[in-house]
């Protein structure tokens, strides 16, 4: 699950999309934690950017 899931069709149930986003966020938080432990500034920045994008998708899905 290295990449964010592509946009799903509009008919995709919201509940399932939120569950998918939650899994993606959990995974990316684990990646961020590992990067923080390793003091990997590049990976920390990438993970934070991905988490911001996932957050935006979460907010759009919930709206």
N, C-alpha and C positions, 0 to 999 in steps of 0.2 A: 504494500500500500504506500509506495513511495510518492505517488503523485495524487493530486486531488482528483476526485471522481469528476468526470465530465458532466455537464448539465444534463439532467434527465428530462424526458418528455414531460409536458405540462400535465398529463394524466397521472403521473406518478404520485401516489398518495403522500400527503404532507407528513404524516406520522412516520412513515418509512424513511423519508428524506431526512427528517430531523434525527432519526436514529443513526443513519449513515454519517451525517455531519458530526454527531457526537463521537462516534468511533474514530473519525478522522482527526478530530480535535484531541481526543485522548492520546492517539498515536503521536501526533505532532508535539504534544506536551512532554511525552516521554523522550522524544528526540531532543527537544529543547533542554530537558533536564540533563541528559547525557552530555550535550554540548557545554552546558554550564559547568559540569563536573570536570570536563576536559579543558576548560577555558578556551573553547573553540569559538572565537568571535564571529567568524564567517558563518558557521552553522547556526549560531544563535540568531544572527540577523535574518538568515533565510527562514528559520523556524518561526520567528516573530512575524515576518511578512506573511507567511502561509497562514498562521493563526489569525492574523487580521483579516485576510481574505475569507477564511472559513467563518469568522464571526459575522462578516457582512452577509454571507450566504445564509447563515442562521437567522439573522434579523429579517432578511427579505422573506425567508420561508415562513417565519412566524407571523409576518404582517398580513 
